[in-house]
Every structure is written in structure tokens, then in C-alpha cells.
Amino acid sequence: MFYNEKVWAAVDMDTQEKVYILPKMANRHGLIAGATGTGKTITLKVLAESFSDMGVPVFLSDVKGDLAGMILPGVDSENMQNRIARFGLTPAGFQYEAYPTQFWDIDGKKGLPLRTTISEFGPTLLGRLLGLTQLQTDILTIIFRIADEENLLLLDTKDLRAMVQYVAENNKKYSSEYGNMATASLNAILRSVVALETAGGDTFFGEPAIDIADFLRTNSVGRGMINILDAESTIQNPLIYSTFMLFMLSELFEQMPEVGDPEKPKMVFFFDEAHLLFNGAPKALIEKIEQVVKLIRSKGIGVYFITQNPSDIPDAVLAQLGHKVEHALHAYTPSEEKKVKAAAASFRVNPSFDTIEALQSLGTGEALISFLDRDGKPEVVRRCAVLPPASRMGTIDETARLAAIVSSDLCGKYDETIDRDSAYEFLKRLTDEATANAARAAEEAEAAKLAEKEAKEQAKLAEKEALAKARAEEKAKKDQERIVKSVGRTTAGTLGREVGGAVGKSFMGSFGKRVGGNVGAALGRGILDTLFGK
């Protein structure tokens, strides 16, 4: 409850004093811890409602569906009447109220779709989401750098998949500049991207990306918007849930301007099931979380972690949490006893009770509380009863949820996915062009090969025809010579015979004529052979 310009969260059960968070100290972060069923959700709702009343926007995750009731006023009951009476609240001082609420959902089913781009998500968080080793994450960082230097936009998972394939195909070229990138590591990254797409993680990456300014709104009367991320399905994959929440925190850190110590926070971020953030996280990532938590308060952002046991939070982060609300812890084993003692030791001692004993004997809705005073120092721990929330407890029906989504002034802004020209499209064109060029070159080579073959065949045919022609000419020549010789011999023989016969007759009579004719014919043929050859 926002009361006297302060966040009234509880009442000291011993002194009946009101226990407040001072607005100026609200960005010093906080912790809400306790076993299941001890009242953590109630405390979260009371603080979220108070910040909203203060005009401070809130972001929280609803992992069980029981925070959605904040869009409706609470319902009166005997139990609520008893609690109201216990705190001395009057009808004028306490009223059931609905709060300005905006529903979000990574899947886009129970709220406005939450998206971001691969580039904005970055290689470090993406490496964690993909379950990569440190070496593979380093290679992924190189891939991001190559994409940046070559002006290739990484917007969605198909962009990333195409980029990994492109680097793998040109590994030799890039390894000479950026160092060796093992083919096995590139293949492992590619398989992880495909696995993420198959698991539905691709719905989170794309455009339009979330505008952080849409988390920082107030309604018409100045109340801070309570942004509720429906995480009932997302929590089934703890890695996706915790990585997304860390991304949101990182985005706030990177985009919000420095404001120092404002009179009240710019926004308060509640991180439910916070232990998931640190489970299995590599050292580099935990160091990044520590840095963000340490520095984000100067951006006016308060971060409140909700978990079962304070030991779920690394000491370096726990040391940054100034406001502590610890509900009952149970100790059934020596290990649990050790955790209870450690939790009790984190408080400033109150001499009026034993902190360890009190921590184990608290009832539902009761907690040990220590907030920061005006000087930023932790107050002495108090045994307190947390105020009741003004909004409805429990879940809501889908009709009420849908009505809240449709009536939002952001309705429609994130509904339609935009698929801009990015790395996938560019590399596809590059591949298609290379394929077309290769096909064209192959066609040209085949055409040249065919032309060469045809030319050789034509040359062979021409050579064959020339040879046949030459042979025909040679034959014709020989035939002609043969005819000439034959005619010449016949003519020469006849002439020789007639001349020889005439000469022989004149000298020897008829016998001389026959002998002279034969001699004359032989002589005529001899002369012809001499002239033309045989």
C-alpha cells in the first residue's frame, strides 16, 4: 500500500509499527525468500501494487498464473476481513482495486508477443540459450562480428542459421583473420540453432522487437503499468525463461540513462524463480549479472529477486540486495539448518527475539523484514505480518484476459511479424547467384565442349572428303593416262605398221610388207612408251 508517500508493506508484530520502503531507497534492490506456501506471492503483489500507486511501472513474471488477478479488484471474504481488522485498516484506508495491467507472452498466446532480434540478444546470452561451450560461444562471437563488419543483419533464427553456414563454407578465409574455427564447433552451433527452432524458440526472435519504453508507461491517473509476463509455459524450459529474464534486465541496463539516486525508481523489476538464473551459469555470465545488478540502480531500476532460499543467490549479488523479506524457512536436514543459519546471519540482530528460531516459526503471510533507512543502512530485523493485496487473488478466466489485451493501446503494435531483408535473404541471393553462375558456366563449358566435338567431326569429315576427292582425282588422272597410252599405242602401232609395210613392200614385196608392218608397229609403240612411260 502506498501510504504517506511511502511503501507500506507490513506491520511489526511486536511493536505494531508500520514497516515501510522509502521511495528514494526502492532502487537499492531486494530479496523475497521463503519456502513454498509461506506467502512470497502475496508480498510480491503488495509491493507491486504499492509501486504502481506510486506511479512506478513494474515488470514481473507470472509462473503459476496467480498474478493475473491484478487486473480485477479483490473479493471480500471472512479471511480478508480478519486480515484487514488485524492491521487496523478502515474502509477508507483500504479498498479493493484493479490495477493497470499489460499482459505479455513470449509465445504470443496469453499476451502481446515479446520479441527481440538475434543481434540485440547478443552472443553471450545466445550461447547460454543454445547450451554452447565457452569455445563455441567464442566462435559465435566471431560470427556476430563478421556479420557486423559485412553489414549483415541478424534478426531471426534463419538469419543466424544462414550466417553459421556461410562462415562454415568460407572457414578457410575467415580463420586466417580470426583464428581457427573448428568445423565440429561450427556444426555444433548449427545443430543447436536448429534445435532451438524446433523447440519453438524461433518465435521469440524477430521483428517488431520490444520497445523498452512500452514497459515504462503510466495510466491516465498516473499509476504505473504492471507488466505481467505469462510464464506458465515458458517456465517449463527453465533455460529459456531465465535467459529471457536476464535479457530484459540487460536491455533495461543498456538503454536506460543514468539518473543517480532519483526520488523514486523509474521502474521495478521482479525476478521470480531467481535460482534458475544462476543454475549452471558459466562464471563469465555470473560476473555479468553481478555487474548489471551493481550498476543498474544508477539507472533508477530496482531489482527484486524471488526465490525459496537466500543461498540460491550468489553472495556478490546478495550483497547488493538492500531490502530483505524472508518468509518461513524449513530445516529438516543438517544442510537446511546450515542455510537457515546463514539466512538469519544476513540480518542485523534484534535483541527481542532469536532470528534463527523466528525464521522457522513464521506463519503464512509473516516474514522477517529489514529495509534500508534514510541513510541507506539496513534496519534491525523485525518480525512482521505482510499487508493483504487490494487486487484479486488467484487466476482469471480467459475472457477477462482477452478483454485486457484487446483494450490495450499497444494492441496491434506487435501482432504482425515483420520479415525484413537481412542476412538470410542476402546470403540466399548470394548462394542463388553463385548457383546460377555455376550452372551458366557449366552450360557454357558443355556448349564449348559440344562445339569442339562438332568442329572435330567436321574437320574429320572435311579431311575424309578431301582425301576421297584426291583419290578420285588421282584415279581419274591415271584412267586418263591409261586411255591416252592405250590410244597412243594403238595409233602408233597402226601408223607404224602401215609405214613399215609400205617400206617393206617397196623393198621385199608382199612378204616384206607384213614383216615391215610388224616392225613398224613395234617401233611406233616403243616411241610412244618412251614419250609417255609404260
C-alpha positions as CSV (number, residue, x, y, z in Angstrom):
1,M,0.0,0.0,0.0
2,F,1.3,3.5,-0.9
3,Y,0.7,5.4,2.4
4,N,2.1,8.8,3.4
5,E,4.3,8.9,0.3
6,K,5.9,5.6,1.4
7,V,5.5,1.9,0.5
8,W,3.7,0.4,3.5
9,A,4.4,-3.3,3.2
10,A,3.9,-4.8,6.7
11,V,3.3,-4.3,10.4
12,D,5.8,-5.2,13.1
13,M,4.0,-7.9,15.1
14,D,5.8,-6.9,18.3
15,T,5.5,-3.2,18.3
16,Q,2.6,-2.8,15.8
17,E,4.7,-0.2,13.9
18,K,4.2,0.3,10.2
19,V,7.2,-1.0,8.2
20,Y,8.0,1.0,5.0
21,I,10.2,1.0,2.0
22,L,11.3,4.6,1.3
23,P,10.8,5.6,-2.3
24,K,14.3,7.0,-2.5
25,M,15.7,3.7,-1.5
26,A,13.5,1.5,-3.6
27,N,16.0,1.2,-6.4
28,R,18.5,-0.4,-3.9
29,H,17.1,-3.9,-4.9
30,G,15.6,-6.5,-2.7
31,L,15.0,-10.2,-1.9
32,I,11.8,-12.1,-1.2
33,A,12.6,-15.6,0.0
34,G,10.7,-18.4,1.7
35,A,9.6,-22.0,1.4
36,T,6.6,-22.9,-0.9
37,G,3.3,-21.7,0.5
38,T,4.7,-19.2,3.0
39,G,3.4,-16.0,1.3
40,K,6.0,-14.9,-1.2
41,T,3.4,-14.2,-3.9
42,I,1.3,-12.1,-1.5
43,T,4.4,-10.0,-0.7
44,L,5.2,-9.6,-4.4
45,K,1.7,-8.4,-5.1
46,V,1.6,-5.9,-2.2
47,L,4.9,-4.4,-3.3
48,A,3.9,-4.3,-7.0
49,E,0.6,-2.6,-6.2
50,S,2.4,-0.1,-4.0
51,F,4.9,0.8,-6.7
52,S,2.1,1.2,-9.2
53,D,0.3,3.5,-6.8
54,M,3.5,5.5,-6.5
55,G,3.5,5.9,-10.3
56,V,6.3,3.5,-10.9
57,P,5.9,0.9,-13.7
58,V,6.6,-2.7,-12.7
59,F,7.7,-5.8,-14.7
60,L,7.1,-9.3,-13.2
61,S,6.8,-12.8,-14.4
62,D,3.7,-15.0,-13.6
63,V,5.0,-18.6,-13.4
64,K,1.8,-20.0,-11.8
65,G,-0.9,-17.8,-13.3
66,D,-1.9,-16.4,-10.0
67,L,-0.7,-12.8,-10.6
68,A,-3.1,-12.2,-13.5
69,G,-5.8,-11.3,-11.0
70,M,-4.3,-7.9,-10.6
71,I,-6.5,-6.6,-13.4
72,L,-9.5,-7.2,-11.2
73,P,-10.4,-5.8,-7.7
74,G,-10.1,-8.2,-4.8
75,V,-13.0,-10.2,-3.5
76,D,-14.2,-9.7,0.1
77,S,-14.1,-12.7,2.4
78,E,-14.0,-13.6,6.1
79,N,-10.3,-14.2,5.9
80,M,-9.7,-10.8,4.2
81,Q,-11.9,-9.1,6.8
82,N,-9.8,-10.6,9.6
83,R,-6.6,-9.5,7.9
84,I,-8.0,-6.0,7.4
85,A,-9.0,-5.8,11.0
86,R,-5.6,-7.2,12.2
87,F,-3.8,-4.2,10.5
88,G,-6.4,-1.7,11.8
89,L,-7.3,-0.8,8.2
90,T,-10.6,1.1,7.6
91,P,-12.8,1.0,4.5
92,A,-11.4,4.5,3.7
93,G,-7.8,3.3,4.1
94,F,-8.2,0.0,2.3
95,Q,-10.3,-0.6,-0.8
96,Y,-10.3,-3.5,-3.3
97,E,-8.9,-2.2,-6.5
98,A,-7.9,-3.3,-10.0
99,Y,-4.5,-2.2,-11.4
100,P,-3.4,-1.1,-14.8
101,T,-2.0,-4.3,-16.3
102,Q,-0.4,-5.2,-19.6
103,F,0.0,-8.9,-20.4
104,W,2.9,-10.2,-22.3
105,D,3.8,-13.7,-23.6
106,I,6.9,-15.0,-25.4
107,D,4.6,-17.3,-27.4
108,G,2.1,-14.5,-28.0
109,K,-0.8,-16.7,-26.8
110,K,-1.7,-15.1,-23.4
111,G,-0.4,-11.6,-24.0
112,L,1.2,-9.3,-26.5
113,P,4.1,-11.1,-28.3
114,L,7.5,-10.4,-26.8
115,R,10.3,-10.4,-29.4
116,T,13.8,-9.3,-29.9
117,T,16.4,-9.6,-32.6
118,I,19.3,-12.0,-32.6
119,S,21.7,-9.0,-32.8
120,E,20.1,-7.4,-29.7
121,F,20.2,-10.6,-27.8
122,G,23.9,-10.9,-28.3
123,P,26.3,-13.9,-28.5
124,T,26.8,-14.3,-24.7
125,L,23.1,-14.8,-23.8
126,L,22.5,-16.7,-27.0
127,G,25.4,-19.0,-26.2
128,R,23.8,-19.8,-22.9
129,L,20.4,-20.3,-24.5
130,L,21.9,-22.7,-27.1
131,G,23.8,-24.6,-24.5
132,L,27.2,-23.9,-26.1
133,T,30.5,-24.4,-24.5
134,Q,32.8,-21.4,-23.9
135,L,34.8,-22.2,-27.0
136,Q,31.6,-22.4,-29.1
137,T,30.4,-19.2,-27.6
138,D,33.7,-17.5,-28.6
139,I,33.2,-18.7,-32.2
140,L,29.6,-17.4,-32.1
141,T,31.0,-14.1,-31.0
142,I,33.3,-14.1,-34.1
143,I,30.3,-14.9,-36.3
144,F,28.5,-11.9,-34.9
145,R,31.5,-9.7,-35.6
146,I,31.7,-11.0,-39.2
147,A,28.0,-10.2,-39.7
148,D,28.5,-6.7,-38.3
149,E,31.6,-6.0,-40.4
150,E,29.8,-7.2,-43.6
151,N,26.6,-5.3,-42.7
152,L,24.5,-8.4,-42.5
153,L,21.5,-8.0,-40.2
154,L,20.9,-10.9,-37.8
155,L,17.2,-10.6,-36.9
156,D,15.8,-14.1,-36.6
157,T,17.0,-17.6,-36.3
158,K,17.1,-18.3,-40.0
159,D,19.5,-15.3,-40.3
160,L,21.7,-16.9,-37.7
161,R,21.5,-20.3,-39.3
162,A,22.4,-18.9,-42.7
163,M,25.3,-16.9,-41.2
164,V,26.7,-20.0,-39.5
165,Q,26.5,-22.0,-42.7
166,Y,28.1,-19.1,-44.7
167,V,31.1,-18.9,-42.2
168,A,31.4,-22.7,-42.3
169,E,31.6,-22.7,-46.1
170,N,34.2,-19.9,-46.0
171,N,36.0,-21.2,-43.0
172,K,39.5,-21.0,-44.5
173,K,39.0,-17.4,-45.5
174,Y,37.9,-16.2,-42.0
175,S,40.2,-18.5,-40.0
176,S,43.2,-16.7,-41.4
177,E,41.9,-13.5,-39.9
178,Y,40.0,-14.5,-36.8
179,G,41.8,-17.7,-35.8
180,N,40.9,-21.3,-36.3
181,M,37.2,-22.2,-36.1
182,A,36.8,-26.0,-35.9
183,T,34.3,-27.4,-38.3
184,A,33.0,-29.6,-35.5
185,S,32.3,-26.5,-33.4
186,L,30.5,-24.7,-36.3
187,N,28.4,-27.8,-36.9
188,A,27.5,-28.0,-33.1
189,I,26.4,-24.3,-33.2
190,L,24.3,-25.0,-36.3
191,R,22.6,-28.1,-34.7
192,S,21.8,-26.0,-31.6
193,V,20.2,-23.3,-33.7
194,V,18.1,-25.9,-35.5
195,A,17.1,-27.5,-32.1
196,L,16.1,-24.1,-30.8
197,E,13.9,-23.5,-33.8
198,T,12.3,-27.0,-33.4
199,A,11.6,-26.3,-29.7
200,G,9.7,-23.1,-30.7
201,G,12.4,-20.7,-29.6
202,D,12.3,-19.0,-33.0
203,T,9.1,-17.2,-32.1
204,F,11.0,-15.0,-29.7
205,F,13.4,-13.8,-32.3
206,G,12.3,-11.3,-35.0
207,E,10.6,-8.0,-35.5
208,P,9.0,-5.9,-34.4
209,A,11.3,-6.1,-31.4
210,I,10.1,-4.9,-28.0
211,D,10.5,-1.3,-27.3
212,I,11.6,-0.9,-23.6
213,A,9.7,2.4,-23.5
214,D,6.4,0.3,-23.6
215,F,7.3,-1.0,-20.2
216,L,7.7,2.4,-18.7
217,R,4.1,3.7,-19.0
218,T,1.6,5.0,-16.6
219,N,-2.2,5.2,-17.0
220,S,-4.4,8.2,-17.3
221,V,-4.3,8.9,-13.5
222,G,-0.6,8.4,-13.1
223,R,-0.5,4.8,-11.9
224,G,2.5,2.7,-13.0
225,M,1.7,0.0,-15.5
226,I,2.1,-3.5,-14.1
227,N,3.7,-5.6,-17.0
228,I,3.0,-9.2,-16.4
229,L,4.9,-11.8,-18.4
230,D,2.8,-15.0,-18.6
231,A,5.5,-17.6,-18.0
232,E,3.4,-20.7,-17.2
233,S,4.6,-22.4,-20.4
234,T,8.0,-20.8,-20.6
235,I,8.9,-21.9,-17.1
236,Q,8.7,-25.5,-18.5
237,N,12.0,-24.7,-20.2
238,P,14.0,-23.0,-17.3
239,L,16.9,-22.1,-19.6
240,I,14.7,-20.1,-22.0
241,Y,12.8,-18.5,-19.1
242,S,15.9,-17.4,-17.1
243,T,17.9,-16.3,-20.2
244,F,14.9,-14.2,-21.4
245,M,14.5,-12.5,-18.0
246,L,18.3,-11.8,-17.9
247,F,18.0,-10.3,-21.4
248,M,15.2,-8.0,-20.2
249,L,17.3,-6.9,-17.3
250,S,20.3,-6.3,-19.6
251,E,18.2,-4.3,-22.0
252,L,17.0,-2.0,-19.2
253,F,20.6,-1.6,-18.1
254,E,21.8,-0.7,-21.6
255,Q,19.0,1.5,-22.7
256,M,18.1,3.5,-19.6
257,P,20.0,6.7,-19.0
258,E,22.0,7.4,-15.8
259,V,19.9,9.2,-13.2
260,G,21.9,8.7,-10.0
261,D,19.6,8.3,-7.0
262,P,16.1,9.5,-8.0
263,E,13.3,10.4,-5.6
264,K,11.6,7.2,-6.7
265,P,12.5,4.4,-9.1
266,K,12.0,4.6,-12.9
267,M,10.9,1.0,-12.8
268,V,10.9,-2.0,-10.5
269,F,11.8,-5.5,-12.0
270,F,10.7,-8.6,-10.1
271,F,12.6,-11.8,-11.0
272,D,10.6,-14.8,-9.8
273,E,12.3,-18.3,-9.6
274,A,15.6,-16.4,-9.5
275,H,17.6,-19.5,-8.7
276,L,17.1,-20.5,-12.4
277,L,19.2,-17.6,-13.4
278,F,22.3,-18.9,-11.7
279,N,21.9,-22.7,-12.1
280,G,24.6,-23.9,-14.4
281,A,25.6,-20.4,-15.5
282,P,29.2,-20.0,-16.5
283,K,31.5,-17.8,-14.5
284,A,31.6,-15.1,-17.2
285,L,27.8,-14.9,-17.2
286,I,27.5,-14.7,-13.4
287,E,30.1,-11.9,-13.4
288,K,27.9,-10.1,-16.0
289,I,24.8,-10.5,-13.8
290,E,26.8,-9.1,-10.8
291,Q,27.8,-6.1,-12.8
292,V,24.3,-5.4,-14.1
293,V,22.8,-5.6,-10.6
294,K,25.5,-3.5,-9.1
295,L,25.2,-0.7,-11.7
296,I,21.6,-0.7,-12.8
297,R,20.4,1.1,-9.7
298,S,22.1,4.2,-11.0
299,K,19.7,3.9,-14.0
300,G,16.8,4.1,-11.5
301,I,15.9,0.4,-11.8
302,G,15.2,-1.6,-8.7
303,V,15.6,-5.4,-9.0
304,Y,13.8,-7.8,-6.6
305,F,14.7,-11.5,-6.6
306,I,12.1,-14.0,-5.5
307,T,13.4,-17.5,-4.6
308,Q,13.0,-20.1,-1.9
309,N,16.3,-19.7,-0.1
310,P,18.7,-16.8,0.0
311,S,21.5,-19.3,-0.7
312,D,20.1,-19.6,-4.2
313,I,21.7,-16.2,-4.9
314,P,25.5,-15.8,-5.2
315,D,27.0,-13.8,-2.4
316,A,28.2,-11.0,-4.6
317,V,24.6,-10.4,-5.9
318,L,23.1,-11.0,-2.4
319,A,25.3,-8.2,-1.0
320,Q,23.6,-5.8,-3.4
321,L,20.1,-6.5,-2.1
322,G,19.3,-3.9,0.5
323,H,15.6,-4.8,1.2
324,K,15.0,-8.3,2.6
325,V,11.7,-10.1,3.1
326,E,12.2,-13.6,4.3
327,H,9.3,-15.8,4.9
328,A,9.5,-19.1,6.9
329,L,12.3,-21.5,6.0
330,H,12.3,-25.2,7.0
331,A,15.2,-27.1,8.3
332,Y,14.8,-30.9,8.1
333,T,18.4,-31.8,7.3
334,P,21.8,-30.5,8.5
335,S,22.3,-28.9,5.2
336,E,19.0,-27.0,5.5
337,E,19.9,-26.0,9.1
338,K,23.1,-24.5,7.8
339,K,21.1,-22.5,5.2
340,V,18.7,-21.2,7.8
341,K,21.6,-20.0,10.0
342,A,23.2,-18.3,7.0
343,A,19.9,-16.6,6.2
344,A,19.5,-15.4,9.8
345,A,23.1,-14.2,9.9
346,S,22.4,-11.8,7.0
347,F,20.1,-9.6,9.2
348,R,21.1,-7.1,11.8
349,V,20.3,-8.7,15.1
350,N,17.1,-7.7,17.0
351,P,17.7,-8.4,20.7
352,S,14.0,-9.0,21.3
353,F,13.9,-12.4,19.6
354,D,16.1,-15.2,18.2
355,T,16.4,-14.7,14.5
356,I,17.0,-18.4,13.7
357,E,14.1,-19.6,15.7
358,A,11.8,-16.9,14.4
359,L,12.7,-17.7,10.8
360,Q,11.5,-21.3,11.3
361,S,8.3,-20.5,13.2
362,L,6.8,-17.8,11.0
363,G,3.2,-18.4,9.8
364,T,1.8,-17.9,6.3
365,G,1.9,-14.2,5.4
366,E,4.5,-13.4,8.1
367,A,8.1,-12.6,7.4
368,L,11.4,-11.3,8.9
369,I,11.9,-7.9,7.3
370,S,14.8,-5.5,7.1
371,F,14.5,-2.4,4.8
372,L,17.0,0.4,4.3
373,D,16.8,3.5,6.4
374,R,17.1,7.1,5.1
375,D,20.9,6.8,5.2
376,G,20.9,3.6,3.2
377,K,21.7,1.4,6.1
378,P,19.9,-1.9,6.9
379,E,17.4,-1.6,9.7
380,V,17.3,-4.1,12.6
381,V,15.3,-7.2,11.6
382,R,11.6,-7.2,12.5
383,R,9.1,-9.9,12.8
384,C,6.2,-8.7,10.6
385,A,2.9,-9.5,9.1
386,V,2.5,-8.6,5.4
387,L,-0.5,-6.5,4.4
388,P,-3.1,-8.0,2.1
389,P,-3.2,-7.1,-1.6
390,A,-6.0,-4.9,-2.9
391,S,-6.4,-6.8,-6.2
392,R,-7.9,-10.2,-6.8
393,M,-6.1,-13.3,-5.6
394,G,-5.6,-16.3,-8.0
395,T,-6.1,-16.8,-11.7
396,I,-8.6,-15.2,-14.1
397,D,-10.7,-16.6,-16.9
398,E,-9.5,-16.2,-20.5
399,T,-12.4,-13.8,-21.3
400,A,-11.1,-11.3,-18.8
401,R,-7.5,-11.7,-20.0
402,L,-8.5,-11.3,-23.7
403,A,-10.5,-8.2,-22.9
404,A,-7.5,-6.7,-21.2
405,I,-5.3,-7.5,-24.1
406,V,-7.7,-6.2,-26.8
407,S,-8.3,-2.9,-24.9
408,S,-4.7,-2.1,-24.5
409,D,-3.4,0.8,-26.5
410,L,-0.5,-1.4,-27.6
411,C,-2.8,-3.9,-29.2
412,G,-1.8,-4.5,-32.8
413,K,1.7,-3.0,-32.4
414,Y,3.4,-6.3,-32.1
415,D,0.9,-8.7,-33.6
416,E,2.2,-8.9,-37.2
417,T,5.7,-10.3,-37.7
418,I,8.0,-8.2,-40.0
419,D,10.5,-10.1,-42.1
420,R,13.0,-7.6,-43.3
421,D,15.7,-8.1,-45.9
422,S,18.5,-9.4,-43.7
423,A,21.4,-11.9,-43.6
424,Y,19.2,-14.9,-44.7
425,E,17.9,-13.1,-47.8
426,F,21.3,-11.6,-48.7
427,L,23.1,-14.9,-48.4
428,K,20.3,-16.7,-50.2
429,R,20.7,-14.3,-53.1
430,L,24.5,-14.8,-52.9
431,T,24.0,-18.6,-53.0
432,D,21.4,-18.4,-55.7
433,E,23.7,-16.1,-57.8
434,A,26.7,-18.5,-57.3
435,T,24.5,-21.4,-58.2
436,A,23.2,-19.6,-61.3
437,N,26.8,-18.6,-62.3
438,A,28.0,-22.2,-61.8
439,A,25.1,-23.5,-63.8
440,R,25.7,-21.0,-66.5
441,A,29.5,-21.8,-66.5
442,A,28.6,-25.5,-66.7
443,E,26.3,-24.8,-69.6
444,E,28.9,-22.7,-71.4
445,A,31.6,-25.4,-70.8
446,E,29.2,-28.1,-72.1
447,A,28.4,-25.9,-75.1
448,A,32.1,-25.3,-75.8
449,K,32.8,-29.0,-75.4
450,L,30.0,-29.8,-77.9
451,A,31.1,-27.2,-80.3
452,E,34.7,-28.5,-80.1
453,K,33.4,-32.0,-80.7
454,E,31.3,-30.9,-83.7
455,A,34.3,-28.9,-85.1
456,K,36.5,-32.0,-84.8
457,E,33.8,-34.1,-86.5
458,Q,33.5,-31.5,-89.3
459,A,37.3,-31.4,-89.7
460,K,37.4,-35.2,-89.9
461,L,34.6,-35.2,-92.4
462,A,36.3,-32.5,-94.5
463,E,39.5,-34.4,-94.3
464,K,37.8,-37.5,-95.4
465,E,36.1,-35.7,-98.2
466,A,39.3,-34.1,-99.3
467,L,41.1,-37.5,-99.3
468,A,38.3,-39.1,-101.3
469,K,38.4,-36.2,-103.7
470,A,42.2,-36.5,-104.1
471,R,41.9,-40.2,-104.6
472,A,39.1,-39.7,-107.2
473,E,41.3,-37.1,-109.0
474,E,44.3,-39.4,-108.9
475,K,42.2,-42.3,-110.2
476,A,40.8,-40.1,-113.0
477,K,44.2,-38.9,-113.9
478,K,45.5,-42.4,-114.0
479,D,42.5,-43.6,-116.0
480,Q,43.0,-40.7,-118.5
481,E,46.7,-41.6,-118.8
482,R,45.8,-45.2,-119.3
483,I,43.4,-44.3,-122.1
484,V,45.9,-42.0,-123.7
485,K,48.5,-44.6,-123.6
486,S,46.2,-47.2,-125.0
487,V,45.0,-45.0,-127.8
488,G,48.6,-43.9,-128.4
489,R,49.8,-47.4,-128.6
490,T,47.0,-48.4,-131.0
491,T,47.5,-45.4,-133.2
492,A,51.3,-45.7,-133.2
493,G,51.1,-49.4,-133.9
494,T,48.7,-48.8,-136.8
495,L,50.7,-46.0,-138.2
496,G,54.0,-47.9,-137.7
497,R,52.5,-51.0,-139.3
498,E,51.3,-49.0,-142.4
499,V,54.6,-47.1,-142.7
500,G,56.7,-50.3,-142.1
501,G,54.5,-52.3,-144.6
502,A,54.9,-49.7,-147.2
503,V,58.6,-49.6,-146.9
504,G,58.9,-53.4,-146.7
505,K,56.8,-53.8,-149.8
506,S,58.8,-51.5,-151.7
507,F,61.9,-53.5,-150.9
508,M,60.7,-57.0,-150.5
509,G,57.3,-57.4,-151.9
510,S,54.3,-58.8,-150.1
511,F,56.3,-60.7,-147.5
512,G,58.3,-57.6,-146.9
513,K,55.1,-55.7,-146.4
514,R,54.0,-58.0,-143.5
515,V,57.4,-58.0,-141.9
516,G,57.8,-54.3,-142.3
517,G,54.3,-53.7,-140.9
518,N,55.1,-55.7,-137.7
519,V,58.4,-54.0,-137.3
520,G,56.9,-50.6,-137.8
521,A,54.1,-51.2,-135.2
522,A,56.7,-52.3,-132.6
523,L,58.8,-49.3,-133.4
524,G,55.8,-47.0,-133.0
525,R,54.8,-48.4,-129.7
526,G,58.4,-48.1,-128.4
527,I,58.5,-44.5,-129.3
528,L,55.2,-43.9,-127.5
529,D,56.4,-45.7,-124.4
530,T,59.5,-43.5,-124.4
531,L,57.3,-40.4,-124.6
532,F,54.6,-41.3,-122.0
533,G,56.1,-44.1,-120.0
534,K,54.7,-47.6,-119.8
